[in-house]
Amino acid sequence: MLDVVLLILSICAYGFGKLNDILPVTLSNVFIFICFLYHIPRIIHNRTFYYNNYLLLLLSFIIIGAIVNTKYSHLIDKVQFIAYYIIYSLAIISTIQKHGPEKILRIYTKICFYLAIIGLLQVASYIVGFSLFNDAIRLLSENKNTSVSGLLVRATSIASEPAVLGIYLLPALVLSVSKLFGVKESSQFISRRHALVILAAAACTLSLIVYVYLLAIVLTVMIKQRKFFLSIALSLFIAALYGVAQNIESINSRLTELSDSQSIDSSENISVIAFNSNLKVTEASLDSDFFFGTGIASHAEKYESLVYGFYSANLNGVGLNKDDAASMILRTLSELGMIGFILFYSASALYFFRKKYSSNNFIQEVFLISFLLYGLRYGSINTPMFWFYLTGFLGCYARRYGFKAYRF
């Protein structure tokens, strides 16, 4: 179980920042590296390691692109990207293959419940004026600032920001919504009480992207259940959500700006500027390299060379999220082109044609939804959440579509 503990610690430590005084990596990276090393003796002893054909195909495409495209990225950045790809994927695949996605999902859901409790206590303590608790949980965070919206504090728990807490909770949010809408398979992973706590913590993030996650999950469950009352519930949910959003400063400002194309470029919200600037750079990239993109780890340098044609260097928010393009969708389009984008998301599309090879469709759908929603707002592959959701999804496949044993 040490590998499972290391995986969960890596996720929980994601927002703790770099160990600049000790190592040029994050604490989250360190836990994954240890997890990777933990599996090496077993791999060597058995002369077998498990991997996935889809991930090998994607890695081959990335390596070829890295060799061909030399304009925007440096060799060291490409090598680092590929090294992270191999270490993260192999460490987490080995962990999931050893214990099974069902067992790990059950453990992770309990961890999400405790993260939600911390987030709710954070909000409650702030309301009553007890700031010591909030200061304590922000002590190790990369972001020391307390996120507020008007007079309300936004729940972050141990995450660096409210949206990151939403990323942590994604599988638990899918399970929670499924539980409340009567999906029987969810009962083995979560209780109704735990589901309500997790959903309450998500609501207390006051984050637009987290609310988008919730809306997408509710819509997905509604489609799957095919029940009339779900349509009514969704309509009421959207109406309530919109009403709440109008009274939350952090969300209302973004809705106003995103609905007005002229206000986007002059927005004072750094997240709006960050996303829109990355969108414009991606569009410019597709104009010149539509099919194959400009290669891995190239978006940041390409961003620097193009963004100041759209924005002033003094505008707050310019440069934010330039390394991961603020979205996996934008990053794959920018760095891998349209062909790479199709290849990257082909595994998700394949599920709808290969469901019969799944060992557990419900668990696989939980991981699939989490993986797809992760990519809406985050484009980094150097996170344990990305690999956990993706490999958890792939690990539910049997035969050649899942994890395959490679002997040496």
Disulfide bonds with the S-S distance in Angstrom:
none
